[in-house]
Amino acid sequence: MPELPEVQTVLSTLEHMISNRKILSVKVLSPEVVQMNPDEFSFRLTERHFLGFKRRGKYLIFEMEDCALISHLRMEGKYFVEKSTDPIRKHTHVIFHLDDGTDLRYHDVRRFGRMELIDKSTDYSEFHGLGPEPFSKEFNAMYAWNCTRKSKRSLKMTLMDQSFVAGIGNIYADEICFRSGLRPESRVSKISKARWEVIVQCAVDVLSEAISHGGSTVRSYTSSLGVTGLFQLQIDVYGRENQPCHICGTPIKKVRHNQRGTHFCPVCQRRL
Ligand SMILES: [Zn+2]
């Protein structure tokens, strides 16, 4: 599932490709993806321009003249920018015909992704119950310590809780735990304010490094693979079971934690 850095990369890529393009018409092939009457969805977007590109948590926000199109990719959603004359791929659910002879096409094999239209004046600070953005000043050690000192949950589950902090999923939760030197299953109630300073900084570092890695590929991007935001990430633990730890060489371990595949170095990370 795309997480904050991938969503940010998709957003930057699309901004580069379709900024200020006018939508001539919209074709909804799978009504459940747009969460409203497809005719109304099309009507409200026709003749509008892609004016602003924002992100909140894992949501893409495309600002038009009088509304905003919100898109969540969930598991496998991706966008293609193709010529309007190109054949339409299987699993394409929404097509935006643009004024330069191209289409923005939403593709999703599992059809879990969702779009919605909201008022342009919507306050995104509490949008969909999301907690603060990792890069905002609201996400700090004092906030984290206050939220968690009585919690029975683990560090990993807390980092993945979108109401605690927005945008982190399974991959980056494991990476942030590694960078912080703590096991994912560590109890958050045992984490001191001083240690939260470290974890917050690690979260910011891990996510911004991933964004800058993805961002460097934006301009050379070819749309034939779809805009997924998934590039060669600099990963320390996720998906590296039995491979040597980048710091100490010990094989990375994989366990199941709350039904999620969870990776850590048994030497570099300690359990609280
Ligand atoms: Zn190690």
py3Dmol code that shows the C-alpha trace and the ligand (Angstrom):
import py3Dmol

protein = """\
ATOM      1  CA  MET A   1       0.000   0.000   0.000  1.00  0.00           C
ATOM      2  CA  PRO A   2       1.375   3.413  -0.899  1.00  0.00           C
ATOM      3  CA  GLU A   3       2.323   5.415   2.191  1.00  0.00           C
ATOM      4  CA  LEU A   4       3.077   9.103   2.665  1.00  0.00           C
ATOM      5  CA  PRO A   5       6.294   9.228   0.572  1.00  0.00           C
ATOM      6  CA  GLU A   6       4.744   7.329  -2.344  1.00  0.00           C
ATOM      7  CA  VAL A   7       1.571   9.443  -2.249  1.00  0.00           C
ATOM      8  CA  GLN A   8       3.728  12.576  -2.206  1.00  0.00           C
ATOM      9  CA  THR A   9       5.668  11.281  -5.209  1.00  0.00           C
ATOM     10  CA  VAL A  10       2.463  10.464  -7.120  1.00  0.00           C
ATOM     11  CA  LEU A  11       1.237  13.976  -6.353  1.00  0.00           C
ATOM     12  CA  SER A  12       4.465  15.652  -7.511  1.00  0.00           C
ATOM     13  CA  THR A  13       4.514  13.531 -10.659  1.00  0.00           C
ATOM     14  CA  LEU A  14       0.922  14.390 -11.545  1.00  0.00           C
ATOM     15  CA  GLU A  15       1.502  18.057 -10.777  1.00  0.00           C
ATOM     16  CA  HIS A  16       4.358  17.969 -13.257  1.00  0.00           C
ATOM     17  CA  MET A  17       2.164  16.280 -15.876  1.00  0.00           C
ATOM     18  CA  ILE A  18      -1.351  17.766 -15.596  1.00  0.00           C
ATOM     19  CA  SER A  19      -1.072  21.080 -13.723  1.00  0.00           C
ATOM     20  CA  ASN A  20      -3.614  23.624 -15.048  1.00  0.00           C
ATOM     21  CA  ARG A  21      -5.077  21.141 -17.535  1.00  0.00           C
ATOM     22  CA  LYS A  22      -8.810  21.536 -18.135  1.00  0.00           C
ATOM     23  CA  ILE A  23     -11.142  18.548 -17.772  1.00  0.00           C
ATOM     24  CA  LEU A  24     -13.316  18.273 -20.910  1.00  0.00           C
ATOM     25  CA  SER A  25     -15.374  15.345 -19.615  1.00  0.00           C
ATOM     26  CA  VAL A  26     -15.253  12.493 -17.103  1.00  0.00           C
ATOM     27  CA  LYS A  27     -16.187   8.888 -17.709  1.00  0.00           C
ATOM     28  CA  VAL A  28     -16.925   6.767 -14.626  1.00  0.00           C
ATOM     29  CA  LEU A  29     -16.653   3.066 -15.456  1.00  0.00           C
ATOM     30  CA  SER A  30     -16.970   1.809 -11.849  1.00  0.00           C
ATOM     31  CA  PRO A  31     -19.449   3.888  -9.838  1.00  0.00           C
ATOM     32  CA  GLU A  32     -18.371   2.463  -6.449  1.00  0.00           C
ATOM     33  CA  VAL A  33     -14.972   4.144  -6.843  1.00  0.00           C
ATOM     34  CA  VAL A  34     -16.439   7.665  -6.884  1.00  0.00           C
ATOM     35  CA  GLN A  35     -18.836   7.295  -3.932  1.00  0.00           C
ATOM     36  CA  MET A  36     -21.577   9.459  -5.467  1.00  0.00           C
ATOM     37  CA  ASN A  37     -23.853   9.568  -8.465  1.00  0.00           C
ATOM     38  CA  PRO A  38     -21.444   9.198 -11.424  1.00  0.00           C
ATOM     39  CA  ASP A  39     -23.355  11.760 -13.518  1.00  0.00           C
ATOM     40  CA  GLU A  40     -23.119  14.338 -10.750  1.00  0.00           C
ATOM     41  CA  PHE A  41     -19.419  13.503 -10.268  1.00  0.00           C
ATOM     42  CA  SER A  42     -18.788  14.089 -13.974  1.00  0.00           C
ATOM     43  CA  PHE A  43     -20.908  17.231 -14.101  1.00  0.00           C
ATOM     44  CA  ARG A  44     -19.157  18.857 -11.150  1.00  0.00           C
ATOM     45  CA  LEU A  45     -15.689  18.254 -12.651  1.00  0.00           C
ATOM     46  CA  THR A  46     -16.375  19.108 -16.279  1.00  0.00           C
ATOM     47  CA  GLU A  47     -14.766  22.390 -17.430  1.00  0.00           C
ATOM     48  CA  ARG A  48     -12.748  22.568 -14.187  1.00  0.00           C
ATOM     49  CA  HIS A  49      -8.948  22.837 -14.066  1.00  0.00           C
ATOM     50  CA  PHE A  50      -6.367  20.979 -11.981  1.00  0.00           C
ATOM     51  CA  LEU A  51      -5.245  24.075 -10.094  1.00  0.00           C
ATOM     52  CA  GLY A  52      -3.781  22.861  -6.802  1.00  0.00           C
ATOM     53  CA  PHE A  53      -2.029  19.665  -5.703  1.00  0.00           C
ATOM     54  CA  LYS A  54      -1.980  18.831  -2.010  1.00  0.00           C
ATOM     55  CA  ARG A  55      -1.596  15.826   0.237  1.00  0.00           C
ATOM     56  CA  ARG A  56      -3.064  15.016   3.649  1.00  0.00           C
ATOM     57  CA  GLY A  57      -1.906  11.718   5.140  1.00  0.00           C
ATOM     58  CA  LYS A  58      -2.305   9.187   2.334  1.00  0.00           C
ATOM     59  CA  TYR A  59      -4.950  11.263   0.533  1.00  0.00           C
ATOM     60  CA  LEU A  60      -4.279  13.068  -2.731  1.00  0.00           C
ATOM     61  CA  ILE A  61      -6.098  16.394  -3.010  1.00  0.00           C
ATOM     62  CA  PHE A  62      -6.666  17.989  -6.422  1.00  0.00           C
ATOM     63  CA  GLU A  63      -8.035  21.492  -6.098  1.00  0.00           C
ATOM     64  CA  MET A  64     -10.365  22.814  -8.795  1.00  0.00           C
ATOM     65  CA  GLU A  65     -12.094  26.220  -9.105  1.00  0.00           C
ATOM     66  CA  ASP A  66     -14.955  25.419  -6.704  1.00  0.00           C
ATOM     67  CA  CYS A  67     -14.306  21.955  -5.295  1.00  0.00           C
ATOM     68  CA  ALA A  68     -11.568  19.486  -4.497  1.00  0.00           C
ATOM     69  CA  LEU A  69     -11.214  15.929  -5.761  1.00  0.00           C
ATOM     70  CA  ILE A  70      -9.926  13.615  -3.038  1.00  0.00           C
ATOM     71  CA  SER A  71      -8.338  10.317  -4.019  1.00  0.00           C
ATOM     72  CA  HIS A  72      -7.131   7.464  -1.818  1.00  0.00           C
ATOM     73  CA  LEU A  73      -5.175   4.747  -3.648  1.00  0.00           C
ATOM     74  CA  ARG A  74      -5.627   2.097  -0.921  1.00  0.00           C
ATOM     75  CA  MET A  75      -3.797  -1.101  -1.977  1.00  0.00           C
ATOM     76  CA  GLU A  76      -3.025  -0.841  -5.676  1.00  0.00           C
ATOM     77  CA  GLY A  77      -4.575   2.292  -7.135  1.00  0.00           C
ATOM     78  CA  LYS A  78      -2.496   4.105  -9.717  1.00  0.00           C
ATOM     79  CA  TYR A  79      -2.812   6.822 -12.307  1.00  0.00           C
ATOM     80  CA  PHE A  80      -1.840   6.764 -15.944  1.00  0.00           C
ATOM     81  CA  VAL A  81      -1.526   9.832 -18.157  1.00  0.00           C
ATOM     82  CA  GLU A  82      -2.050   8.569 -21.699  1.00  0.00           C
ATOM     83  CA  LYS A  83      -3.173   9.824 -25.077  1.00  0.00           C
ATOM     84  CA  SER A  84      -6.967   9.822 -25.376  1.00  0.00           C
ATOM     85  CA  THR A  85      -6.585   7.573 -28.402  1.00  0.00           C
ATOM     86  CA  ASP A  86      -4.569   4.927 -26.507  1.00  0.00           C
ATOM     87  CA  PRO A  87      -6.429   1.685 -25.771  1.00  0.00           C
ATOM     88  CA  ILE A  88      -8.018   1.563 -22.323  1.00  0.00           C
ATOM     89  CA  ARG A  89      -6.407  -0.960 -19.970  1.00  0.00           C
ATOM     90  CA  LYS A  90      -8.401  -3.531 -18.082  1.00  0.00           C
ATOM     91  CA  HIS A  91      -9.177  -2.360 -14.497  1.00  0.00           C
ATOM     92  CA  THR A  92      -9.496   1.310 -15.516  1.00  0.00           C
ATOM     93  CA  HIS A  93     -12.305   2.828 -13.445  1.00  0.00           C
ATOM     94  CA  VAL A  94     -12.358   6.573 -14.030  1.00  0.00           C
ATOM     95  CA  ILE A  95     -11.186   8.551 -17.082  1.00  0.00           C
ATOM     96  CA  PHE A  96     -10.659  12.316 -17.098  1.00  0.00           C
ATOM     97  CA  HIS A  97     -10.427  13.617 -20.682  1.00  0.00           C
ATOM     98  CA  LEU A  98      -8.068  16.603 -20.665  1.00  0.00           C
ATOM     99  CA  ASP A  99      -7.759  19.562 -23.036  1.00  0.00           C
ATOM    100  CA  ASP A 100      -4.358  18.592 -24.470  1.00  0.00           C
ATOM    101  CA  GLY A 101      -5.410  15.302 -26.043  1.00  0.00           C
ATOM    102  CA  THR A 102      -4.426  13.201 -23.030  1.00  0.00           C
ATOM    103  CA  ASP A 103      -6.437  11.375 -20.368  1.00  0.00           C
ATOM    104  CA  LEU A 104      -5.800  10.996 -16.670  1.00  0.00           C
ATOM    105  CA  ARG A 105      -6.871   7.398 -16.058  1.00  0.00           C
ATOM    106  CA  TYR A 106      -7.410   5.781 -12.665  1.00  0.00           C
ATOM    107  CA  HIS A 107      -6.481   2.112 -12.608  1.00  0.00           C
ATOM    108  CA  ASP A 108      -7.010  -0.276  -9.681  1.00  0.00           C
ATOM    109  CA  VAL A 109      -6.907  -4.080  -9.958  1.00  0.00           C
ATOM    110  CA  ARG A 110      -8.539  -4.653  -6.580  1.00  0.00           C
ATOM    111  CA  ARG A 111     -10.883  -1.676  -6.843  1.00  0.00           C
ATOM    112  CA  PHE A 112     -10.385  -0.648  -3.197  1.00  0.00           C
ATOM    113  CA  GLY A 113      -9.375   2.941  -4.017  1.00  0.00           C
ATOM    114  CA  ARG A 114     -11.877   5.739  -3.506  1.00  0.00           C
ATOM    115  CA  MET A 115     -12.551   9.242  -4.821  1.00  0.00           C
ATOM    116  CA  GLU A 116     -14.805  11.908  -3.433  1.00  0.00           C
ATOM    117  CA  LEU A 117     -15.644  15.518  -4.155  1.00  0.00           C
ATOM    118  CA  ILE A 118     -15.613  18.003  -1.327  1.00  0.00           C
ATOM    119  CA  ASP A 119     -16.117  21.696  -0.876  1.00  0.00           C
ATOM    120  CA  LYS A 120     -13.000  23.710  -1.588  1.00  0.00           C
ATOM    121  CA  SER A 121     -13.274  25.488   1.761  1.00  0.00           C
ATOM    122  CA  THR A 122     -12.944  22.196   3.705  1.00  0.00           C
ATOM    123  CA  ASP A 123     -10.613  22.371   6.708  1.00  0.00           C
ATOM    124  CA  TYR A 124      -8.082  19.599   6.207  1.00  0.00           C
ATOM    125  CA  SER A 125      -6.742  19.781   9.763  1.00  0.00           C
ATOM    126  CA  GLU A 126      -9.300  17.254  11.007  1.00  0.00           C
ATOM    127  CA  PHE A 127     -10.038  15.694   7.660  1.00  0.00           C
ATOM    128  CA  HIS A 128     -11.241  12.052   7.988  1.00  0.00           C
ATOM    129  CA  GLY A 129     -10.107  11.976  11.632  1.00  0.00           C
ATOM    130  CA  LEU A 130      -6.443  12.292  10.659  1.00  0.00           C
ATOM    131  CA  GLY A 131      -3.863  13.251  13.239  1.00  0.00           C
ATOM    132  CA  PRO A 132      -1.044  15.740  12.542  1.00  0.00           C
ATOM    133  CA  GLU A 133       1.243  15.483   9.542  1.00  0.00           C
ATOM    134  CA  PRO A 134       4.685  14.084  10.474  1.00  0.00           C
ATOM    135  CA  PHE A 135       6.388  17.256   9.196  1.00  0.00           C
ATOM    136  CA  SER A 136       4.143  19.633  11.143  1.00  0.00           C
ATOM    137  CA  LYS A 137       5.123  21.301  14.414  1.00  0.00           C
ATOM    138  CA  GLU A 138       2.071  19.665  16.039  1.00  0.00           C
ATOM    139  CA  PHE A 139       3.804  16.297  15.760  1.00  0.00           C
ATOM    140  CA  ASN A 140       6.392  16.603  18.507  1.00  0.00           C
ATOM    141  CA  ALA A 141       7.683  14.693  21.530  1.00  0.00           C
ATOM    142  CA  MET A 142       5.295  16.352  23.989  1.00  0.00           C
ATOM    143  CA  TYR A 143       2.293  15.516  21.811  1.00  0.00           C
ATOM    144  CA  ALA A 144       3.431  11.912  21.303  1.00  0.00           C
ATOM    145  CA  TRP A 145       4.191  11.370  24.982  1.00  0.00           C
ATOM    146  CA  ASN A 146       0.837  12.828  26.052  1.00  0.00           C
ATOM    147  CA  CYS A 147      -1.072  10.642  23.591  1.00  0.00           C
ATOM    148  CA  THR A 148       0.646   7.418  24.549  1.00  0.00           C
ATOM    149  CA  ARG A 149       1.732   7.388  28.193  1.00  0.00           C
ATOM    150  CA  LYS A 150      -1.412   5.444  29.208  1.00  0.00           C
ATOM    151  CA  SER A 151      -1.717   3.423  26.007  1.00  0.00           C
ATOM    152  CA  LYS A 152      -1.430  -0.361  25.978  1.00  0.00           C
ATOM    153  CA  ARG A 153      -0.408  -0.425  22.336  1.00  0.00           C
ATOM    154  CA  SER A 154       2.916  -1.099  20.676  1.00  0.00           C
ATOM    155  CA  LEU A 155       5.171   1.456  19.020  1.00  0.00           C
ATOM    156  CA  LYS A 156       4.462   0.054  15.557  1.00  0.00           C
ATOM    157  CA  MET A 157       0.666   0.042  15.959  1.00  0.00           C
ATOM    158  CA  THR A 158       0.811   3.587  17.324  1.00  0.00           C
ATOM    159  CA  LEU A 159       2.891   4.868  14.390  1.00  0.00           C
ATOM    160  CA  MET A 160       0.387   3.269  11.982  1.00  0.00           C
ATOM    161  CA  ASP A 161      -2.627   4.826  13.730  1.00  0.00           C
ATOM    162  CA  GLN A 162      -3.725   7.575  11.317  1.00  0.00           C
ATOM    163  CA  SER A 163      -5.350   9.549  14.148  1.00  0.00           C
ATOM    164  CA  PHE A 164      -1.983   9.673  15.977  1.00  0.00           C
ATOM    165  CA  VAL A 165       0.083  10.724  12.979  1.00  0.00           C
ATOM    166  CA  ALA A 166      -1.026  10.742   9.326  1.00  0.00           C
ATOM    167  CA  GLY A 167       0.582   8.836   6.462  1.00  0.00           C
ATOM    168  CA  ILE A 168       2.647   6.011   8.011  1.00  0.00           C
ATOM    169  CA  GLY A 169       1.880   2.378   7.124  1.00  0.00           C
ATOM    170  CA  ASN A 170       3.503  -1.020   7.526  1.00  0.00           C
ATOM    171  CA  ILE A 171       6.742  -0.340   5.628  1.00  0.00           C
ATOM    172  CA  TYR A 172       7.719   2.996   7.154  1.00  0.00           C
ATOM    173  CA  ALA A 173       6.604   1.966  10.665  1.00  0.00           C
ATOM    174  CA  ASP A 174       9.212  -0.823  10.526  1.00  0.00           C
ATOM    175  CA  GLU A 175      11.827   1.554   9.125  1.00  0.00           C
ATOM    176  CA  ILE A 176      11.178   4.202  11.792  1.00  0.00           C
ATOM    177  CA  CYS A 177      11.419   1.575  14.575  1.00  0.00           C
ATOM    178  CA  PHE A 178      14.766   0.416  13.164  1.00  0.00           C
ATOM    179  CA  ARG A 179      16.120   3.950  12.902  1.00  0.00           C
ATOM    180  CA  SER A 180      14.978   4.607  16.493  1.00  0.00           C
ATOM    181  CA  GLY A 181      16.677   1.451  17.790  1.00  0.00           C
ATOM    182  CA  LEU A 182      13.432   0.087  19.260  1.00  0.00           C
ATOM    183  CA  ARG A 183      11.572  -3.146  18.575  1.00  0.00           C
ATOM    184  CA  PRO A 184       8.205  -2.604  16.862  1.00  0.00           C
ATOM    185  CA  GLU A 185       6.362  -4.402  19.671  1.00  0.00           C
ATOM    186  CA  SER A 186       7.774  -2.059  22.362  1.00  0.00           C
ATOM    187  CA  ARG A 187       5.052  -0.677  24.644  1.00  0.00           C
ATOM    188  CA  VAL A 188       4.563   3.024  23.973  1.00  0.00           C
ATOM    189  CA  SER A 189       3.697   3.643  27.634  1.00  0.00           C
ATOM    190  CA  LYS A 190       7.337   2.884  28.468  1.00  0.00           C
ATOM    191  CA  ILE A 191       8.718   5.496  26.069  1.00  0.00           C
ATOM    192  CA  SER A 192      10.028   8.661  27.738  1.00  0.00           C
ATOM    193  CA  LYS A 193       9.599  12.164  26.395  1.00  0.00           C
ATOM    194  CA  ALA A 194      13.321  12.265  25.587  1.00  0.00           C
ATOM    195  CA  ARG A 195      13.054   9.049  23.612  1.00  0.00           C
ATOM    196  CA  TRP A 196      10.049  10.408  21.718  1.00  0.00           C
ATOM    197  CA  GLU A 197      12.281  13.295  20.607  1.00  0.00           C
ATOM    198  CA  VAL A 198      14.448  10.693  18.899  1.00  0.00           C
ATOM    199  CA  ILE A 199      11.521   8.759  17.395  1.00  0.00           C
ATOM    200  CA  VAL A 200       9.862  11.909  16.009  1.00  0.00           C
ATOM    201  CA  GLN A 201      13.153  12.973  14.411  1.00  0.00           C
ATOM    202  CA  CYS A 202      13.659   9.463  12.980  1.00  0.00           C
ATOM    203  CA  ALA A 203      10.142   9.531  11.497  1.00  0.00           C
ATOM    204  CA  VAL A 204      10.820  12.888   9.842  1.00  0.00           C
ATOM    205  CA  ASP A 205      14.209  11.694   8.527  1.00  0.00           C
ATOM    206  CA  VAL A 206      12.964   8.339   7.176  1.00  0.00           C
ATOM    207  CA  LEU A 207       9.956   9.900   5.420  1.00  0.00           C
ATOM    208  CA  SER A 208      11.821  12.869   3.977  1.00  0.00           C
ATOM    209  CA  GLU A 209      14.643  10.658   2.694  1.00  0.00           C
ATOM    210  CA  ALA A 210      12.063   8.449   0.954  1.00  0.00           C
ATOM    211  CA  ILE A 211      10.347  11.497  -0.565  1.00  0.00           C
ATOM    212  CA  SER A 212      13.588  12.936  -1.871  1.00  0.00           C
ATOM    213  CA  HIS A 213      14.482   9.548  -3.320  1.00  0.00           C
ATOM    214  CA  GLY A 214      11.111   9.314  -5.110  1.00  0.00           C
ATOM    215  CA  GLY A 215      11.199  12.983  -6.037  1.00  0.00           C
ATOM    216  CA  SER A 216      14.458  12.603  -7.908  1.00  0.00           C
ATOM    217  CA  THR A 217      12.731  10.275 -10.353  1.00  0.00           C
ATOM    218  CA  VAL A 218       9.715  12.525 -11.001  1.00  0.00           C
ATOM    219  CA  ARG A 219      11.086  14.240 -14.071  1.00  0.00           C
ATOM    220  CA  SER A 220      12.460  11.135 -15.737  1.00  0.00           C
ATOM    221  CA  TYR A 221       9.275   9.253 -15.006  1.00  0.00           C
ATOM    222  CA  THR A 222       7.610   7.307 -17.813  1.00  0.00           C
ATOM    223  CA  SER A 223       3.887   6.841 -17.504  1.00  0.00           C
ATOM    224  CA  SER A 224       3.793   3.373 -19.057  1.00  0.00           C
ATOM    225  CA  LEU A 225       4.136   1.813 -15.592  1.00  0.00           C
ATOM    226  CA  GLY A 226       1.476   3.998 -14.012  1.00  0.00           C
ATOM    227  CA  VAL A 227       2.084   6.629 -11.394  1.00  0.00           C
ATOM    228  CA  THR A 228       2.443   4.518  -8.267  1.00  0.00           C
ATOM    229  CA  GLY A 229       5.138   6.418  -6.401  1.00  0.00           C
ATOM    230  CA  LEU A 230       6.905   3.113  -5.739  1.00  0.00           C
ATOM    231  CA  PHE A 231      10.529   3.348  -6.742  1.00  0.00           C
ATOM    232  CA  GLN A 232      13.697   1.739  -5.434  1.00  0.00           C
ATOM    233  CA  LEU A 233      13.434   2.772  -1.835  1.00  0.00           C
ATOM    234  CA  GLN A 234      16.332   2.886   0.579  1.00  0.00           C
ATOM    235  CA  ILE A 235      14.981   0.236   2.912  1.00  0.00           C
ATOM    236  CA  ASP A 236      16.835  -1.047   5.998  1.00  0.00           C
ATOM    237  CA  VAL A 237      14.497  -3.777   7.283  1.00  0.00           C
ATOM    238  CA  TYR A 238      11.157  -4.068   5.485  1.00  0.00           C
ATOM    239  CA  GLY A 239      11.107  -7.098   3.167  1.00  0.00           C
ATOM    240  CA  ARG A 240      14.733  -7.937   4.095  1.00  0.00           C
ATOM    241  CA  GLU A 241      14.144 -11.102   6.131  1.00  0.00           C
ATOM    242  CA  ASN A 242      17.414 -13.072   6.630  1.00  0.00           C
ATOM    243  CA  GLN A 243      19.449 -10.408   4.843  1.00  0.00           C
ATOM    244  CA  PRO A 244      22.276  -8.760   6.830  1.00  0.00           C
ATOM    245  CA  CYS A 245      21.496  -5.672   8.889  1.00  0.00           C
ATOM    246  CA  HIS A 246      23.069  -2.591   7.263  1.00  0.00           C
ATOM    247  CA  ILE A 247      24.622  -1.644  10.620  1.00  0.00           C
ATOM    248  CA  CYS A 248      25.727  -4.857  12.358  1.00  0.00           C
ATOM    249  CA  GLY A 249      25.365  -7.626   9.755  1.00  0.00           C
ATOM    250  CA  THR A 250      22.975  -9.748  11.837  1.00  0.00           C
ATOM    251  CA  PRO A 251      20.202 -11.336   9.724  1.00  0.00           C
ATOM    252  CA  ILE A 252      16.981  -9.284   9.817  1.00  0.00           C
ATOM    253  CA  LYS A 253      14.128 -11.118  11.514  1.00  0.00           C
ATOM    254  CA  LYS A 254      10.536 -11.241  10.395  1.00  0.00           C
ATOM    255  CA  VAL A 255       7.673 -11.859  12.802  1.00  0.00           C
ATOM    256  CA  ARG A 256       3.930 -11.308  12.760  1.00  0.00           C
ATOM    257  CA  HIS A 257       2.790  -8.461  14.947  1.00  0.00           C
ATOM    258  CA  ASN A 258      -0.960  -7.702  15.011  1.00  0.00           C
ATOM    259  CA  GLN A 259      -1.362  -9.667  11.761  1.00  0.00           C
ATOM    260  CA  ARG A 260       1.258  -7.549  10.030  1.00  0.00           C
ATOM    261  CA  GLY A 261       4.576  -8.795   8.694  1.00  0.00           C
ATOM    262  CA  THR A 262       7.108  -6.998  10.890  1.00  0.00           C
ATOM    263  CA  HIS A 263      10.856  -6.721  10.360  1.00  0.00           C
ATOM    264  CA  PHE A 264      13.621  -5.796  12.796  1.00  0.00           C
ATOM    265  CA  CYS A 265      17.279  -6.329  13.671  1.00  0.00           C
ATOM    266  CA  PRO A 266      17.521  -8.432  16.853  1.00  0.00           C
ATOM    267  CA  VAL A 267      20.806  -6.744  17.802  1.00  0.00           C
ATOM    268  CA  CYS A 268      20.321  -3.061  16.887  1.00  0.00           C
ATOM    269  CA  GLN A 269      16.792  -2.772  18.210  1.00  0.00           C
ATOM    270  CA  ARG A 270      15.837  -3.326  21.821  1.00  0.00           C
ATOM    271  CA  ARG A 271      12.461  -3.972  23.299  1.00  0.00           C
ATOM    272  CA  LEU A 272      10.995  -1.603  25.874  1.00  0.00           C
TER     273      LEU A 272
END
"""
ligand_1 = """\
1
ZN
Zn 21.711 -4.628 13.318
"""
view = py3Dmol.view(width=600, height=400)
view.addModel(protein, "pdb")
view.setStyle({"model": 0}, {"cartoon": {"style": "trace"}})
view.addModel(ligand_1, "xyz")
view.setStyle({"model": 1}, {"stick": {}})
view.zoomTo()
view.show()
